[in-house]
């Protein structure tokens, strides 16, 4: 999972792939690190999916624009539209299953 670079926008990144997983996190958040590592491994098995990590300390305005007020938060863009969102305490397994359903609908699995 690559880190968001200054000047990049989520809309631009989402336009380049059919499914984009965006994780908002913090370096001081242990669950954020665990989710980051897990998504990183999962995405390597699904080459059509893009992923990006947004450190909220570096991009507070972007986090506010995306209505992210707690970490970890994961937003999934499907066909450039924010489609799934989980925040705080959630099941990453359940979220990944939902993403797999979209992959099947898009014939990308």
Backbone torsions as a table, in degrees:
resi	resn	phi	psi	omega
1	UNK	NA	123.3	179.8
2	UNK	-86.8	156.4	177.9
3	UNK	-87.1	144.5	176.4
4	UNK	-63.0	133.9	178.5
5	UNK	-99.1	152.4	177.1
6	UNK	-57.1	132.9	-179.8
7	UNK	94.8	-18.5	177.3
8	UNK	-79.0	149.2	175.1
9	UNK	-121.0	151.9	179.5
10	UNK	-64.7	-36.4	180.0
11	UNK	-62.4	-42.9	179.1
12	UNK	-63.8	-44.5	179.0
13	UNK	-64.0	-40.4	-178.1
14	UNK	-67.6	-28.0	179.6
15	UNK	-71.2	-21.7	-175.2
16	UNK	-86.9	-11.8	-179.8
17	UNK	-139.0	152.1	179.4
18	UNK	-69.2	-30.7	179.0
19	UNK	-134.2	128.0	178.1
20	UNK	-125.7	125.6	175.7
21	UNK	-99.6	122.5	179.6
22	UNK	-114.7	121.5	176.7
23	UNK	-110.2	123.0	172.1
24	UNK	-94.6	127.6	-177.5
25	UNK	-151.7	-175.7	-178.8
26	UNK	-138.7	146.4	179.0
27	UNK	-64.8	-24.0	-178.8
28	UNK	-90.9	6.0	-175.6
29	UNK	-105.2	109.8	179.9
30	UNK	-63.4	-43.7	177.0
31	UNK	-61.1	-33.2	178.4
32	UNK	-61.7	-42.6	180.0
33	UNK	-64.9	-42.0	179.9
34	UNK	-64.3	-43.9	179.3
35	UNK	-64.9	-42.3	178.6
36	UNK	-56.3	-49.2	-179.4
37	UNK	-63.8	-41.4	-178.2
38	UNK	-67.4	-43.9	178.0
39	UNK	-64.3	-40.1	178.8
40	UNK	-56.4	-46.7	178.9
41	UNK	-66.0	-41.9	-176.7
42	UNK	-65.5	-40.2	-177.8
43	UNK	-66.6	-31.4	179.1
44	UNK	-64.3	-24.7	177.9
45	UNK	-83.2	-11.2	-177.3
46	UNK	-129.3	84.1	-172.6
47	UNK	-65.0	-16.4	-179.9
48	UNK	-82.8	-4.9	-178.2
49	UNK	-98.6	137.8	173.0
50	UNK	-101.0	158.3	177.3
51	UNK	-148.7	148.3	178.8
52	UNK	-148.3	142.7	178.0
53	UNK	-106.2	130.9	-179.7
54	UNK	-115.7	105.2	176.1
55	UNK	-73.3	119.2	-174.1
56	UNK	-66.0	-24.1	177.7
57	UNK	-67.0	-33.0	-179.1
58	UNK	-86.9	-26.1	-175.6
59	UNK	-130.1	59.6	-178.0
60	UNK	-65.6	-33.6	179.7
61	UNK	-68.2	-40.4	178.1
62	UNK	-64.3	-42.7	178.2
63	UNK	-59.8	-43.2	179.4
64	UNK	-65.8	-40.3	178.8
65	UNK	-62.4	-33.0	-179.7
66	UNK	-91.0	11.1	-179.8
67	UNK	57.7	40.4	177.2
68	UNK	-101.4	111.3	-178.1
69	UNK	-119.7	0.6	174.9
70	UNK	-148.9	156.0	178.3
71	UNK	-122.8	150.4	-1.8
72	UNK	-76.3	147.3	171.5
73	UNK	-132.6	133.2	177.4
74	UNK	-121.3	127.1	177.3
75	UNK	-119.0	131.1	-179.6
76	UNK	-112.3	122.6	176.1
77	UNK	-96.9	128.8	174.7
78	UNK	-120.1	123.5	-175.1
79	UNK	51.1	45.9	176.1
80	UNK	69.8	8.6	179.7
81	UNK	-113.7	133.8	175.2
82	UNK	-64.4	118.7	-170.5
83	UNK	-116.5	-40.4	-179.6
84	UNK	-124.6	146.7	178.3
85	UNK	-149.4	131.5	174.3
86	UNK	-133.8	145.0	-177.5
87	UNK	-147.8	149.9	178.2
88	UNK	73.7	-130.3	-179.7
89	UNK	-90.4	112.6	-179.2
90	UNK	-149.2	165.5	178.8
91	UNK	-89.2	112.6	177.1
92	UNK	-67.1	-34.5	177.5
93	UNK	-59.3	-44.6	179.6
94	UNK	-64.1	-40.5	178.4
95	UNK	-64.2	-42.6	179.2
96	UNK	-65.0	-34.4	175.2
97	UNK	-64.6	-40.0	177.6
98	UNK	-63.6	-40.7	178.4
99	UNK	-64.0	-40.0	178.8
100	UNK	-61.6	-35.7	177.1
101	UNK	-62.7	-42.8	176.9
102	UNK	-64.1	-38.0	178.0
103	UNK	-61.1	-40.6	178.0
104	UNK	-65.8	-41.7	178.6
105	UNK	-62.8	-35.6	179.7
106	UNK	-86.2	0.0	-179.1
107	UNK	60.1	43.7	180.0
108	UNK	-114.4	-0.1	-176.3
109	UNK	-84.3	NA	NA
